Amino acid sequence: MSNAQIKIKIVPQLKDNYSYIVYSDEKKLAVIIDPAESTSIIDFIQKKSLT
């Protein structure tokens, strides 16, 4: 069993909304919840080298 730590990044979207990136730095995996605008999400994923 893995002890990979799961993190959550809250990303402001539009004027009054948020998206969430649930990710693991160790596993380099991410799930995006409620995306509205892609630019800030893609920037974060690329910066962290997530898939």
C-alpha positions as CSV (number, residue, x, y, z in Angstrom):
1,M,0.0,0.0,0.0
2,S,1.3,3.5,-0.9
3,N,1.5,6.4,1.5
4,A,1.4,9.0,-1.2
5,Q,0.2,12.3,0.1
6,I,-2.9,13.8,-1.6
7,K,-3.0,17.6,-1.9
8,I,-5.8,20.0,-3.0
9,K,-5.1,23.2,-5.0
10,I,-8.0,25.7,-5.0
11,V,-8.0,27.7,-8.3
12,P,-10.1,30.8,-8.6
13,Q,-12.2,30.8,-11.8
14,L,-14.2,33.5,-13.4
15,K,-15.5,36.1,-10.9
16,D,-17.2,33.9,-8.3
17,N,-16.2,30.2,-8.9
18,Y,-13.5,27.8,-8.0
19,S,-11.9,24.7,-9.5
20,Y,-10.1,22.1,-7.5
21,I,-7.0,20.2,-8.5
22,V,-6.6,17.0,-6.4
23,Y,-3.1,15.7,-6.9
24,S,-0.1,13.7,-5.7
25,D,3.4,15.1,-6.2
26,E,4.8,11.6,-5.6
27,K,2.6,9.8,-8.2
28,K,2.5,12.9,-10.6
29,L,-1.3,12.3,-11.0
30,A,-4.1,14.9,-10.8
31,V,-7.9,15.1,-11.0
32,I,-9.5,18.4,-11.9
33,I,-13.0,19.2,-10.4
34,D,-15.3,21.8,-11.9
35,P,-13.0,23.4,-14.5
36,A,-14.2,26.7,-16.0
37,E,-11.1,28.3,-17.5
38,S,-8.2,26.2,-18.6
39,T,-5.2,28.6,-18.5
40,S,-4.5,28.7,-14.7
41,I,-5.2,24.9,-14.4
42,I,-2.8,24.0,-17.3
43,D,-0.1,26.3,-15.9
44,F,-0.3,24.6,-12.5
45,I,-0.3,21.1,-14.0
46,Q,2.7,21.9,-16.2
47,K,4.6,23.5,-13.4
48,K,4.1,20.4,-11.2
49,S,4.7,18.0,-14.1
50,L,1.3,16.3,-13.4
51,T,-0.7,14.1,-15.7
